[in-house]
Amino acid sequence: MTVVKTSINRRSFLKASALAGGGMMLTFNWLAGCKPTTTKEVLTLPKEWFEMNSYIKIGENGVVSLMSPNPEFGSNVKTSMPMILADELNVDWKNVLVEQADFFPERFERQFTGGSQGIRLGWQPLRTAGATARQMLTDAAAQTWNVPASEITTENGMLIHKASDNKASYGEMASLAATLPVPEEVALKEIKEFHIIGTSRKNVEGKNIVTGKPMFSLDHTKEGMLISMIVHPPAFGMKVKSIDESSVKSMPGIRDVFVFQNLRDDYERNGFDTTSFADMVAIVGNTTWEVMNAKKALKVEWENAPEKTFDVQGWRGKETVVMPAGLESSDGHTYQMEQMSRKAAQELRKDGDPETAFKKADKVLERTYTAPYLAHNCMEPVNCFADVTADKAELYGPIQAPEFIMNALSTSLGMPKEKIKINLARMGGGFGQRAYGHHMVEAALISQKVNAPVLTIYSREDDMTYGIYRPTYTATYKAALDKDNNLIAFHVKGGGIPEHAVAANRFPAGAVDNYLAEGWSLNSNITIGAFRAPRSNFIAGAEQSFMDELAELAGKDPIDFRLELLDRAKNNPVGENNDYDAERLSGVLRLVREKSNWTETRKNIHRGVSAYFCHNTYVAEVLDLEMKDNKPVVHNVYAAVDCGIVINPDAATNMGEGGIVDGIGNALFGEMTFKDGKPEKNNFHQYQMIRQKEAPKSIEIHFVENEHDPTGLGEPLFPPTFAAVANALYKATGKRFYNQPFVHDLETTRMEM
Amino acid sequence: MASLSLNINSKNYTVDIDPQMPLLWALRDIIGLKGTKYGCGIAQCGACTVLLEDNAVRSCSLPVSAVADKKIVTIEGLSEDGDHPLQQAWIEHDVPQCGYCQAGQIMNAAGLLNKNPNPTDEEIETAMNGNICRCGTYLRIKAAIKTAAKSEKV
């Protein structure tokens, strides 16, 4: 039995009634029932709810309402987080309703969706909240029956005292339990006692999604609501010079047109306050179509923006960001990056004496990898509803990190934070883009200006050309083998605009005596942001492609080669800061070798392997492809995953499949380029996304069974896929693929044939 | 502006509307049916798919004047209680991640099954290639369509 102190969860025991302005607004939420949903079986709502803590309410009829604290962008936390609560509470999943919590920092810890951290960081607090409510119900029964609490057991929402033959439902004890003191310590269940965790449960929103319920903020409406759209500069490095209001003001349905500034000049930004343009033009009207037409007709003059320098309070403390003036192009970036690669860079880690080791080498391999900017391209374009009046602001929008946009909202609106309410909408994708809440500030400022509720909508073109892209990266790898083909030295030098992607303490650091990692970066006025598995989404592909080529040079099987290095890292590690567990990384490689029948050869099927650790989860993948008409057709992908305890296996598998499909798509096609500051793609006719025909024919995800605390799955399966594709393509074509997206080199290969 | 009569989900609506307005925005902004989604506005992603006389069409690129008096079905009208074989199969396979594209995927699949009740894998891939799922649920979409096709035959 694990006993935990409830104080780790202090916020969750504040009752809504004890808070200023208390009470939860559920106006925007569709209740999601966990019961199979034929009309007859819909849960009867209770007459009265009794609040056990922030997460749990129990009705007098035994129906349980569980709050999902984190914003939902498709990783299914709205199902898996309540599963953890329900299991510790010991209730029947069929009697559970799930509600989306609004942003409420007084009641919930860390309402942030990103970094694959939701389940990892939610695990202990959610279990504690569930177990605490169970204990309080037990205490209520003990008091009522006058028996020791320790003799009472719980099962499927029932309290049972065998000796006295007493039995009651949670519903019967809820009103008393809600008034009892919160116990100082509670016992958590043993892993073998779980009855919901580890079993597949359907998405609680499944029915709402397939019947088209208005569950996204883009679907939101309110009496008197107007529509607004924003015109941003056509190129990075430009700003508004002037607008001709008369070009649109008399058009049908148009209410207002004006230039506005998102952030105040003196505002001190945090890492999620990224805005691409200092000022933009808002057009407000009655319907989307009318505003879209006005947008096309608007006459604006743009001018070049000056260099801008500002401080950003980020994870690593305060940093000064320089946004140079000028109109940048991808060709120029390529040239600059090649130049920078030859210059000295910042040392990130050094073990042994790499210089001498390289001189003593029998063979040296050096290869350079590159990747372009990527646009997130969430299917739901950026949007936000805002209703700002003189004394309060109400926002409803897709946001992964509500906490981090509060300062900007408060400062830009000139309104204290207590007056600003952010309701969390289900997001039509996030992928990191929705961690940046500039759209909430824009929507709020527009609503404030026109003094009406407004839904601010980006067109697809606005969304794709706004910025906050995955940065462009490069990395040069160099390795030395001795005459017995042992790896004796390893050097990685990575760079990018405006950051490099080197993770200096990850594999193969710790497995090589002589090791050097270096990084450099270049400033740019093209904005960047988190994109599914930041940095890992490039460096995993580069490193694992290089490992494949290195294994070949050493004359070794690529899995054996990696396992040998991991044995070294496990048994006799070099250095002390290696931030991976070599045993668990070996474990997924061995599992994928077994599940894919790695040594089996099949006609026309070419296999690539890759393994990577990021976001606390270990993944190895084997990808099988065939070339048909000089195009790669991916047949099977096998993944072995060690993320500790799996909460909801089928949903976890779904997430893994999505990461792999996304990886194949971005490895082959993903790319944003620029000409004179202007993004060269603005919609899906130009920006190639993976589609049904390019998706693999099958994917198998195998989870390592262990009792480690759970880690996340939104990101870790994505980064290794890039190298699995590259390594399989090498087997299929005899060519190595160094530059993403691979579609360009595939095209060259096709022309040569 | 023109006065047009629209037949949506077996219900008649008379609307005073810009005849050039795409059906998508008429559905969402004028009629108030939000299940049909905006994704690209240029018929490249399929999020806005509805049935027009039983055929899957992209409502973002169809002027409302072109569909007056024709039979339009949106996700809200695909079944009375969300129990169309495709909707059931979508739940059985737990297809959605973010869920945004799924109404369009289901409506496109409905158009496919109307024409071809028993499609092969290759026919499904071809028919569904115009519908982007950014979350990458393509395998589950394909599996759900096959399940629905089987159940419809029964």
HADDOCK unambig.tbl for C-alpha pairs under 7 A between the chains (distance, minus, plus):
assign (segid A and resid 73 and name CA) (segid B and resid 98 and name CA) 5.44 0.50 0.50
assign (segid A and resid 74 and name CA) (segid B and resid 97 and name CA) 4.22 0.50 0.50
assign (segid A and resid 74 and name CA) (segid B and resid 98 and name CA) 3.58 0.50 0.50
assign (segid A and resid 75 and name CA) (segid B and resid 97 and name CA) 6.26 0.50 0.50
assign (segid A and resid 76 and name CA) (segid B and resid 97 and name CA) 6.71 0.50 0.50
assign (segid A and resid 202 and name CA) (segid B and resid 94 and name CA) 6.05 0.50 0.50
assign (segid A and resid 203 and name CA) (segid B and resid 94 and name CA) 6.56 0.50 0.50
assign (segid A and resid 206 and name CA) (segid B and resid 91 and name CA) 5.87 0.50 0.50
assign (segid A and resid 207 and name CA) (segid B and resid 91 and name CA) 6.98 0.50 0.50
assign (segid A and resid 209 and name CA) (segid B and resid 99 and name CA) 5.92 0.50 0.50
assign (segid A and resid 210 and name CA) (segid B and resid 87 and name CA) 5.71 0.50 0.50
assign (segid A and resid 210 and name CA) (segid B and resid 102 and name CA) 6.76 0.50 0.50
assign (segid A and resid 210 and name CA) (segid B and resid 103 and name CA) 6.13 0.50 0.50
assign (segid A and resid 211 and name CA) (segid B and resid 75 and name CA) 6.03 0.50 0.50
assign (segid A and resid 211 and name CA) (segid B and resid 76 and name CA) 5.83 0.50 0.50
assign (segid A and resid 211 and name CA) (segid B and resid 82 and name CA) 5.58 0.50 0.50
assign (segid A and resid 212 and name CA) (segid B and resid 35 and name CA) 4.04 0.50 0.50
assign (segid A and resid 212 and name CA) (segid B and resid 75 and name CA) 5.74 0.50 0.50
assign (segid A and resid 212 and name CA) (segid B and resid 76 and name CA) 5.89 0.50 0.50
assign (segid A and resid 212 and name CA) (segid B and resid 103 and name CA) 6.10 0.50 0.50
assign (segid A and resid 213 and name CA) (segid B and resid 35 and name CA) 5.93 0.50 0.50
assign (segid A and resid 214 and name CA) (segid B and resid 34 and name CA) 5.64 0.50 0.50
assign (segid A and resid 214 and name CA) (segid B and resid 35 and name CA) 6.15 0.50 0.50
assign (segid A and resid 219 and name CA) (segid B and resid 34 and name CA) 5.54 0.50 0.50
assign (segid A and resid 287 and name CA) (segid B and resid 29 and name CA) 6.32 0.50 0.50
assign (segid A and resid 288 and name CA) (segid B and resid 25 and name CA) 6.92 0.50 0.50
assign (segid A and resid 289 and name CA) (segid B and resid 21 and name CA) 6.40 0.50 0.50
assign (segid A and resid 289 and name CA) (segid B and resid 25 and name CA) 6.53 0.50 0.50
assign (segid A and resid 378 and name CA) (segid B and resid 134 and name CA) 6.37 0.50 0.50
assign (segid A and resid 379 and name CA) (segid B and resid 39 and name CA) 5.72 0.50 0.50
assign (segid A and resid 379 and name CA) (segid B and resid 100 and name CA) 6.52 0.50 0.50
assign (segid A and resid 379 and name CA) (segid B and resid 101 and name CA) 6.70 0.50 0.50
assign (segid A and resid 379 and name CA) (segid B and resid 134 and name CA) 6.26 0.50 0.50
assign (segid A and resid 380 and name CA) (segid B and resid 39 and name CA) 6.21 0.50 0.50
assign (segid A and resid 380 and name CA) (segid B and resid 100 and name CA) 6.47 0.50 0.50
assign (segid A and resid 381 and name CA) (segid B and resid 39 and name CA) 6.83 0.50 0.50
assign (segid A and resid 427 and name CA) (segid B and resid 98 and name CA) 6.52 0.50 0.50
assign (segid A and resid 428 and name CA) (segid B and resid 98 and name CA) 5.14 0.50 0.50
assign (segid A and resid 428 and name CA) (segid B and resid 99 and name CA) 6.52 0.50 0.50
assign (segid A and resid 428 and name CA) (segid B and resid 100 and name CA) 4.90 0.50 0.50
assign (segid A and resid 429 and name CA) (segid B and resid 98 and name CA) 5.45 0.50 0.50
assign (segid A and resid 460 and name CA) (segid B and resid 39 and name CA) 6.66 0.50 0.50
assign (segid A and resid 460 and name CA) (segid B and resid 40 and name CA) 5.16 0.50 0.50
assign (segid A and resid 658 and name CA) (segid B and resid 135 and name CA) 5.42 0.50 0.50
assign (segid A and resid 658 and name CA) (segid B and resid 136 and name CA) 4.35 0.50 0.50
assign (segid A and resid 658 and name CA) (segid B and resid 137 and name CA) 5.90 0.50 0.50
assign (segid A and resid 661 and name CA) (segid B and resid 136 and name CA) 5.38 0.50 0.50
assign (segid A and resid 662 and name CA) (segid B and resid 136 and name CA) 6.13 0.50 0.50
assign (segid A and resid 683 and name CA) (segid B and resid 40 and name CA) 6.72 0.50 0.50
assign (segid A and resid 684 and name CA) (segid B and resid 44 and name CA) 5.93 0.50 0.50
assign (segid A and resid 685 and name CA) (segid B and resid 44 and name CA) 6.35 0.50 0.50
assign (segid A and resid 691 and name CA) (segid B and resid 129 and name CA) 5.73 0.50 0.50
assign (segid A and resid 691 and name CA) (segid B and resid 132 and name CA) 5.81 0.50 0.50
assign (segid A and resid 692 and name CA) (segid B and resid 125 and name CA) 5.55 0.50 0.50
assign (segid A and resid 692 and name CA) (segid B and resid 128 and name CA) 6.36 0.50 0.50
assign (segid A and resid 692 and name CA) (segid B and resid 129 and name CA) 5.06 0.50 0.50
assign (segid A and resid 692 and name CA) (segid B and resid 138 and name CA) 5.67 0.50 0.50
assign (segid A and resid 693 and name CA) (segid B and resid 125 and name CA) 5.34 0.50 0.50
assign (segid A and resid 693 and name CA) (segid B and resid 126 and name CA) 6.86 0.50 0.50
assign (segid A and resid 693 and name CA) (segid B and resid 129 and name CA) 6.16 0.50 0.50
assign (segid A and resid 695 and name CA) (segid B and resid 138 and name CA) 6.70 0.50 0.50
